[in-house]
């Protein structure tokens, strides 16, 4: 069984606006976990709403983060954007694959999203934040 991922301050970049967005992104992802582990009767409706919220907020956050990197002159911004684009592409693919009432698929999707988000913050985002804060 997949376990819920909790925020840990070791993921902080030291850029308040981005850190707050990362926390919210994980909070939204964790809604997927709660729904998949909740009532089967409300799964379909709640999951549909949470997926919409996740995709909308992900696009908002990625745009914000990419603009921040460019504003600060981060030379790897285009490569970082490609990682974001690939994630969005995979999320859109997986959302289409989810059976509307397949709770197990919802749990697997949550595990994918939470793992990607936290790994991305811990690695790629830490790199650009360190570079930007030095300049």
C-alpha positions as CSV (number, residue, x, y, z in Angstrom):
1,X,0.0,0.0,0.0
2,X,1.2,3.4,-0.9
3,X,1.8,5.8,2.0
4,X,0.9,9.4,2.1
5,X,3.8,11.8,1.6
6,X,4.1,14.6,4.1
7,X,5.9,17.9,3.7
8,X,9.3,18.1,5.2
9,X,11.1,21.4,5.6
10,X,14.3,19.9,4.0
11,X,12.5,20.6,0.7
12,X,12.4,24.3,1.3
13,X,14.3,26.3,-1.3
14,X,14.4,29.5,0.7
15,X,12.2,31.3,-1.8
16,X,8.9,31.9,0.1
17,X,6.6,32.2,-2.9
18,X,7.9,29.0,-4.5
19,X,8.1,27.1,-1.2
20,X,4.4,28.0,-0.5
21,X,3.4,26.8,-4.0
22,X,5.3,23.5,-3.5
23,X,3.5,22.9,-0.2
24,X,0.1,23.6,-1.8
25,X,1.0,21.3,-4.7
26,X,1.7,18.5,-2.3
27,X,-1.4,19.3,-0.4
28,X,-3.5,19.0,-3.6
29,X,-1.7,15.8,-4.5
30,X,-2.5,14.4,-1.0
31,X,-6.2,15.0,-1.7
32,X,-5.8,12.2,-4.3
33,X,-4.5,9.9,-1.6
34,X,-7.4,10.8,0.7
35,X,-9.9,10.3,-2.0
36,X,-8.4,6.9,-3.1
37,X,-8.5,5.8,0.5
38,X,-11.9,7.2,1.3
39,X,-15.4,6.2,0.4
40,X,-15.8,4.2,-2.9
41,X,-19.2,5.8,-3.3
42,X,-17.8,9.3,-3.6
43,X,-14.6,8.3,-5.3
44,X,-15.6,9.2,-8.9
45,X,-16.9,12.7,-8.2
46,X,-14.2,13.7,-5.8
47,X,-11.4,12.3,-7.9
48,X,-12.6,14.2,-11.0
49,X,-12.6,17.4,-9.0
50,X,-9.2,16.8,-7.4
51,X,-7.6,15.9,-10.8
52,X,-8.9,19.2,-12.2
53,X,-7.5,21.1,-9.3
54,X,-4.1,19.3,-9.6
55,X,-3.7,20.0,-13.3
56,X,-4.8,23.6,-13.0
57,X,-2.5,24.3,-10.1
58,X,0.4,22.5,-11.6
59,X,0.2,24.6,-14.7
60,X,-0.1,27.8,-12.6
61,X,2.9,26.8,-10.4
62,X,5.1,25.7,-13.3
63,X,4.4,29.0,-15.2
64,X,5.2,31.0,-12.1
65,X,8.4,29.0,-11.4
66,X,9.6,29.3,-15.0
67,X,9.0,33.0,-15.1
68,X,10.9,33.4,-11.8
69,X,13.9,31.5,-13.2
70,X,13.9,33.6,-16.3
71,X,13.6,36.8,-14.4
72,X,16.6,35.8,-12.4
73,X,18.6,34.8,-15.4
74,X,18.9,31.1,-14.6
75,X,20.7,29.5,-17.6
76,X,19.0,26.1,-17.2
77,X,15.4,27.5,-17.4
78,X,14.6,26.0,-20.8
79,X,15.8,22.5,-19.6
80,X,13.8,22.9,-16.4
81,X,10.7,23.8,-18.4
82,X,11.2,20.6,-20.5
83,X,11.0,18.6,-17.2
84,X,7.8,20.4,-16.3
85,X,6.3,19.9,-19.8
86,X,7.1,16.1,-19.6
87,X,5.5,15.9,-16.2
88,X,2.3,17.6,-17.5
89,X,2.3,15.4,-20.6
90,X,2.5,12.2,-18.4
91,X,-0.1,13.5,-15.9
92,X,-2.5,14.2,-18.8
93,X,-1.8,10.7,-20.2
94,X,-2.4,9.0,-16.9
95,X,-5.5,11.0,-16.2
96,X,-7.0,9.7,-19.5
97,X,-6.0,6.2,-18.5
98,X,-7.7,6.3,-15.1
99,X,-10.9,4.4,-14.9
100,X,-13.4,6.6,-13.3
101,X,-14.1,4.1,-10.6
102,X,-10.7,2.3,-10.3
103,X,-9.5,3.2,-6.8
104,X,-6.3,1.2,-7.2
105,X,-5.4,3.2,-10.3
106,X,-6.0,6.4,-8.3
107,X,-3.6,5.2,-5.6
108,X,-0.9,4.4,-8.2
109,X,-1.5,7.8,-9.8
110,X,-1.1,9.5,-6.4
111,X,2.2,7.6,-5.8
112,X,3.5,8.8,-9.2
113,X,2.6,12.4,-8.7
114,X,3.8,12.6,-5.1
115,X,7.1,10.9,-6.0
116,X,7.7,13.1,-9.0
117,X,6.9,16.3,-7.2
118,X,9.1,15.6,-4.2
119,X,12.0,14.3,-6.2
120,X,11.8,17.2,-8.6
121,X,11.9,19.7,-5.7
122,X,14.7,17.9,-3.9
123,X,16.9,17.8,-7.0
124,X,16.1,20.0,-9.9
125,X,14.5,22.9,-7.9
126,X,17.2,22.9,-5.3
127,X,19.8,23.4,-8.1
128,X,18.1,26.3,-9.7
129,X,17.3,27.9,-6.4
130,X,20.9,27.7,-5.3
131,X,22.1,29.3,-8.5
132,X,19.5,32.0,-8.4
133,X,20.1,32.9,-4.8
134,X,23.9,33.3,-5.4
135,X,23.4,35.8,-8.2
